[in-house]
């Protein structure tokens, strides 16, 4: 018991001491800069079982201990149909990290993987719906997801290259289907490699992509020919020629000059260049 207490104490100390600049400071800064949490909020921290959502849960525990204003936090782990090995690892980590999570069972993997087209899109959509519903039942008004800085720049570039649109992963947004609910991304400024360093420092092992669909395609997900993986590799290649490329992609979404774009969409309405140009005269 003493050994387990010592380990969790060291893990938690590493967040606010060893990796204070890389993790804790950026977590707090994102919350302040993007106004992600308000007094009286009840936040549902969603845990997938991977490194990102697990560190998010620990960051929220620290914030709740040291908060300057009152808010409540709940932890939710939704099981979409993980195999026994992955589920056992998740439950083990929840115990080691002292995260008291509510467990919600579902058959999302089974349903999504039965579809021939866009199983990943369907899976993501169904998971989001289950999370919102469960969070609502817990009395929460916000759900927090573990998307980080690298997710933001990869999503931005993926949309440009594959969808022909400039849109990014925003720090927070209102739910369209669950009234009064918001989604927040408090790890918006945290780099993925710093999360990996924290996990390795504490000798923690987390699940990777645990989707049954990807398991059937290839045993090593990192070698899959996925758009996100391709984009991640492209960014690393571009970085060889411009060390600021990641920062520039991230800041591009903060510095959009509407006067110098050919068209844009706002509130579902499309604004074309020719129409906007006349108004600018």
C-alpha positions as CSV (number, residue, x, y, z in Angstrom):
1,X,0.0,0.0,0.0
2,X,2.8,2.4,0.9
3,X,4.6,1.6,-2.3
4,X,1.4,2.3,-4.4
5,X,0.9,5.6,-2.5
6,X,4.5,6.6,-3.2
7,X,4.1,5.9,-6.9
8,X,0.9,8.0,-7.4
9,X,2.5,10.8,-5.4
10,X,5.5,10.8,-7.7
11,X,3.3,10.6,-10.8
12,X,1.3,13.6,-9.6
13,X,4.3,15.6,-8.5
14,X,5.9,15.1,-12.0
15,X,3.0,16.9,-13.6
16,X,3.4,20.1,-11.5
17,X,7.1,19.9,-10.9
18,X,9.2,17.9,-13.5
19,X,6.9,18.7,-16.4
20,X,5.4,21.9,-15.1
21,X,6.4,24.0,-18.1
22,X,5.5,21.4,-20.7
23,X,2.2,20.2,-19.2
24,X,0.8,22.1,-16.2
25,X,1.6,25.6,-17.4
26,X,0.2,25.0,-20.9
27,X,-2.9,23.4,-19.5
28,X,-3.7,26.3,-17.2
29,X,-2.8,28.8,-20.0
30,X,-5.3,27.2,-22.4
31,X,-8.0,27.3,-19.9
32,X,-7.3,31.0,-19.2
33,X,-6.7,32.1,-22.8
34,X,-9.8,30.4,-24.3
35,X,-12.0,30.8,-21.2
36,X,-12.7,27.1,-21.0
37,X,-13.9,26.8,-17.4
38,X,-16.3,29.0,-15.5
39,X,-17.3,29.1,-11.9
40,X,-20.0,26.5,-11.1
41,X,-19.2,24.3,-14.2
42,X,-19.6,20.6,-13.8
43,X,-17.1,19.0,-16.3
44,X,-17.1,15.5,-17.6
45,X,-13.6,14.4,-18.4
46,X,-13.8,11.7,-21.1
47,X,-11.3,8.9,-20.9
48,X,-10.6,6.7,-23.9
49,X,-7.7,4.8,-22.2
50,X,-4.9,6.4,-24.2
51,X,-2.1,8.6,-22.9
52,X,-3.8,11.8,-23.9
53,X,-7.1,11.3,-22.0
54,X,-5.3,9.8,-19.0
55,X,-3.0,12.8,-18.5
56,X,-6.0,15.1,-19.1
57,X,-7.8,13.4,-16.1
58,X,-4.7,13.8,-13.9
59,X,-4.4,17.5,-14.9
60,X,-8.0,18.1,-14.0
61,X,-7.5,16.4,-10.6
62,X,-4.6,18.8,-9.9
63,X,-6.7,21.8,-11.1
64,X,-9.5,20.8,-8.8
65,X,-7.2,20.6,-5.9
66,X,-5.7,24.0,-6.5
67,X,-8.6,25.8,-8.1
68,X,-9.3,29.5,-7.3
69,X,-13.0,29.1,-8.1
70,X,-15.4,26.3,-7.4
71,X,-16.3,23.7,-10.2
72,X,-17.0,20.0,-10.2
73,X,-15.5,17.3,-12.2
74,X,-16.5,13.8,-13.1
75,X,-14.5,11.1,-15.0
76,X,-16.1,9.0,-17.6
77,X,-14.7,5.9,-19.4
78,X,-16.8,4.7,-22.2
79,X,-16.1,1.1,-23.4
80,X,-17.1,0.9,-27.1
81,X,-16.2,-2.8,-27.2
82,X,-12.5,-3.0,-26.4
83,X,-10.9,-6.5,-26.4
84,X,-10.1,-8.0,-22.9
85,X,-6.4,-7.1,-23.1
86,X,-7.0,-3.4,-23.8
87,X,-9.8,-3.1,-21.3
88,X,-7.7,-4.8,-18.6
89,X,-4.9,-2.3,-19.3
90,X,-7.3,0.6,-19.0
91,X,-8.8,-0.5,-15.8
92,X,-5.3,-1.2,-14.4
93,X,-4.2,2.4,-15.3
94,X,-7.3,3.9,-13.8
95,X,-6.4,2.1,-10.5
96,X,-2.7,3.0,-10.7
97,X,-3.4,6.7,-11.5
98,X,-6.2,6.9,-8.8
99,X,-8.9,8.0,-11.3
100,X,-12.4,7.3,-10.1
101,X,-14.1,6.9,-13.4
102,X,-17.7,6.0,-14.2
103,X,-17.8,3.1,-16.8
104,X,-20.3,3.1,-19.6
105,X,-20.7,0.0,-21.8
106,X,-21.6,0.2,-25.4
107,X,-21.4,-1.9,-28.6
108,X,-20.1,0.9,-30.9
109,X,-17.2,-1.0,-32.4
110,X,-19.6,-3.9,-33.4
111,X,-22.1,-1.5,-35.1
112,X,-19.4,0.7,-36.8
113,X,-17.3,-2.2,-38.0
114,X,-20.4,-3.8,-39.6
115,X,-20.5,-0.9,-42.1
116,X,-18.6,-1.1,-45.3
117,X,-18.2,2.7,-45.7
118,X,-16.7,5.2,-43.3
119,X,-16.6,3.0,-40.2
120,X,-14.2,5.4,-38.5
121,X,-16.5,8.4,-39.0
122,X,-19.5,6.4,-37.7
123,X,-17.6,5.2,-34.7
124,X,-16.4,8.7,-33.8
125,X,-19.9,10.1,-34.2
126,X,-21.5,7.4,-32.1
127,X,-18.9,7.7,-29.4
128,X,-19.4,11.5,-29.2
129,X,-23.2,10.9,-28.8
130,X,-22.8,8.4,-26.0
131,X,-20.4,10.7,-24.2
132,X,-22.7,13.7,-24.4
133,X,-25.7,11.6,-23.2
134,X,-23.8,10.1,-20.3
135,X,-22.3,13.5,-19.3
136,X,-25.8,15.0,-19.3
137,X,-27.0,12.2,-17.1
138,X,-24.2,13.0,-14.6
139,X,-25.4,16.6,-14.5
140,X,-22.5,18.0,-16.4
141,X,-22.6,21.0,-18.7
142,X,-19.3,20.4,-20.4
143,X,-17.3,17.5,-21.7
144,X,-13.5,17.7,-21.9
145,X,-11.5,15.8,-24.5
146,X,-7.8,15.1,-24.7
147,X,-7.0,16.7,-28.1
148,X,-3.6,18.4,-28.1
149,X,-1.5,20.8,-30.1
150,X,-0.4,18.2,-32.6
151,X,-4.0,17.1,-33.2
152,X,-4.9,20.7,-34.0
153,X,-2.2,21.2,-36.6
154,X,-2.7,17.8,-38.2
155,X,-6.5,18.4,-38.5
156,X,-5.9,21.9,-40.0
157,X,-3.6,20.5,-42.7
158,X,-5.7,17.4,-43.3
159,X,-8.7,19.6,-44.1
160,X,-6.7,21.7,-46.5
161,X,-5.2,18.8,-48.4
162,X,-8.1,16.3,-48.3
163,X,-11.2,18.4,-48.0
164,X,-10.3,21.6,-49.8
165,X,-11.4,23.7,-46.8
166,X,-9.7,25.7,-44.1
167,X,-11.0,24.7,-40.8
168,X,-9.3,23.7,-37.6
169,X,-10.1,22.0,-34.3
170,X,-11.4,24.8,-32.1
171,X,-10.7,25.0,-28.3
172,X,-14.4,24.9,-27.4
173,X,-17.7,24.6,-29.2
174,X,-21.4,24.4,-28.4
175,X,-23.1,21.0,-28.9
176,X,-25.7,21.1,-31.7
177,X,-27.6,18.1,-30.4
178,X,-27.4,18.4,-26.7
179,X,-28.7,21.8,-25.5
180,X,-26.7,23.5,-22.9
181,X,-23.6,21.3,-23.4
182,X,-20.2,22.4,-24.5
183,X,-17.1,20.6,-25.6
184,X,-13.7,21.9,-24.4
185,X,-10.1,21.0,-25.3
186,X,-7.9,22.1,-22.3
187,X,-4.8,20.4,-23.8
188,X,-4.9,22.6,-26.8
189,X,-1.4,24.0,-26.2
190,X,0.3,20.8,-25.0
191,X,2.7,19.0,-27.4
192,X,2.3,15.2,-27.9
193,X,6.0,14.5,-27.4
194,X,5.8,16.0,-23.9
195,X,2.9,13.7,-23.0
196,X,5.0,10.8,-24.2
197,X,8.0,12.0,-22.1
198,X,5.7,12.2,-19.0
199,X,4.4,8.7,-19.6
200,X,7.9,7.2,-20.1
201,X,9.2,9.1,-17.1
202,X,6.6,7.4,-15.0
203,X,6.9,4.0,-16.7
204,X,3.3,4.1,-17.8
205,X,1.9,2.1,-20.7
206,X,-1.3,3.0,-22.4
207,X,-3.4,1.5,-25.2
208,X,-2.8,2.8,-28.7
209,X,-5.6,2.7,-31.2
210,X,-7.8,-0.1,-29.8
211,X,-10.3,-0.2,-32.7
212,X,-11.2,-3.7,-33.9
213,X,-11.3,-2.4,-37.5
214,X,-7.7,-1.3,-37.4
215,X,-6.7,-4.4,-35.6
216,X,-8.0,-6.5,-38.5
217,X,-6.2,-4.3,-41.1
218,X,-2.8,-4.4,-39.5
219,X,-1.2,-5.3,-36.2
220,X,0.9,-2.2,-36.2
221,X,-1.4,0.9,-36.4
222,X,1.6,3.3,-36.8
223,X,2.4,1.7,-40.2
224,X,-1.2,2.0,-41.5
225,X,-1.7,4.2,-44.5
226,X,-4.1,6.5,-42.8
227,X,-4.6,10.1,-43.7
228,X,-3.7,11.3,-40.2
229,X,-0.5,9.3,-40.1
230,X,0.4,10.5,-43.6
231,X,-0.2,14.1,-42.5
232,X,1.9,13.6,-39.3
233,X,4.8,12.4,-41.5
234,X,4.3,15.2,-43.9
235,X,4.6,17.8,-41.1
236,X,7.8,16.1,-40.0
237,X,9.2,16.3,-43.5
238,X,8.3,20.0,-43.9
239,X,9.9,20.7,-40.5
240,X,13.3,19.6,-42.0
241,X,13.1,22.7,-44.3
242,X,11.3,25.1,-41.8
243,X,11.6,24.5,-38.1
244,X,8.7,26.9,-37.5
245,X,6.2,25.0,-39.7
246,X,4.2,23.5,-36.8
247,X,3.9,26.9,-35.1
248,X,3.0,28.5,-38.3
249,X,0.2,26.0,-39.1
250,X,-1.2,26.5,-35.6
251,X,-1.0,30.3,-35.7
252,X,-2.6,30.4,-39.2
253,X,-6.0,29.5,-37.7
254,X,-5.5,32.4,-35.2
255,X,-4.6,35.0,-37.9
256,X,-7.1,34.5,-40.7
257,X,-7.4,37.7,-42.8
258,X,-11.0,37.7,-44.1
259,X,-10.2,40.5,-46.5
260,X,-7.7,38.2,-48.3
261,X,-9.7,35.0,-48.7
262,X,-11.8,34.1,-51.8
263,X,-14.8,32.8,-49.8
264,X,-15.9,31.7,-46.4
265,X,-18.8,30.2,-44.5
266,X,-20.3,31.6,-41.4
267,X,-23.4,30.4,-39.5
268,X,-24.1,28.0,-42.4
269,X,-24.2,30.8,-44.9
270,X,-21.6,30.9,-47.8
271,X,-20.0,34.2,-48.6
272,X,-18.5,34.4,-52.1
273,X,-15.6,36.7,-53.1
274,X,-17.6,38.5,-55.8
275,X,-20.3,39.5,-53.3
276,X,-18.0,40.4,-50.5
277,X,-15.8,42.4,-53.0
278,X,-18.7,44.6,-53.9
279,X,-19.4,45.4,-50.3
280,X,-15.8,46.4,-49.7
281,X,-15.8,49.0,-52.4
